[in-house]
Amino acid sequence: MIIDSKEDNVDTSNIVYHYTSQEGLLSILRNKTLWFTDAQFLSDKGELSIVLDSSLEAKEKVYEETENETKRGLLKEIESYIEYLKQGGNIYENYYKTYPNDGISGIEKERYYILCASKDPDASGLWNYYVKNDNYCGYNIGINLDAIKDVWKQKVSIQYGDVIYDKTEQVNIFYDFISDYIKSCDPKNDGEIEMAKLGLIGKLGLKIDEHKMFFKATAFRDEKEYRFVIEDKTIIEKNQRIEDERILDDSTKREFRLGKSGVPTPYIEWNWGELAPNLIKQISLSPMMEYDLAKESLEQLFFDYNHDGIDIIPSSIKARF
């Protein structure tokens, strides 16, 4: 079975849509939890290379515009740094060598946990993930952005926003940063050149860290993805764990589930029930689902698990065989 395409009619309100299976829906409603999956175990392995390649392309543009040979020498350092990162190097190492007064003497080891959503409430490409034996059995959960952000403003520093697919926009983000840095520095001697080099690489590392979970290939642009990213940091000094930056509070815990490949996959389970009771605004049904029966079932679930004010929306996509 395939799904007919439809006109682009994306909801621009304060709701984003988390597509999930019937098992996922039951877990979310029954337990009032959301799962943030370790980014290393997500399907797209090339996202880090996109942000690294974008920074290299931006460097080339700035290099061509720069006449000062000292500044060109600074720009050449970016190439070796990007190669270092591609080989698994630590983003923060140069930053803390340059800015030791930030209060961290060790190297940060970080893990990222992602909850994926979409700005599109009725995306045929995303519904296609939930085809089983020619039956559609998927749902999407409309998440109230205001509710979730209000909780996190009080609890944790978390990144969230639209995924960027446009290659030009990706490159320009790094072009603007590198160009501004090069224009602002004017080292006169070896010591100043060394500090300017470390400053450029250290701050570039932070820029890469800021965007590396939000760049994807243009081929995925129809997903209109919106992401929530939790960063879990551990400070390592002399190969010893000396400090952990804990995630959120007692409402979260780290768990494991079996992934599609059979590998245990770590994820963060966040219990939002008491913190954000109005988190879910609506639940949408995939095409071809028996709407009346599904609506009756969901209403009983809402009653038993104390969910109020959730709309049930059928898909507007017509399916064909």
Secondary structure, DSSP 8 states (H G I E B T S, - for coil): -EE---------SSEEEEEEEHHHHHHHHHH-EEEEEEGGGSS-TTHHHHHHHHHHHHHHHHHHH---HHHHHHHHHHHHHHHHHHTT--TTHHHHHH-GGGS--SEEEEEEEEEEEES-SS-HHHHGGGEETTEE-EEEEEEEHHHHHHHHHHH---EEEE-B--HHHHHHHHHHHHHHHHHH----SHHHHHHHHHHHHHHHHHHHHHHTTSB--GGGGGG-EEEEEEEEEEEEETTEEEEEE--SSTTEEEEEEE-TTS-EEEEEEEE-TTT-TT-EEEEEE-TTS-HHHHHHHHHHHHHHTT--S-EEEE----EE-
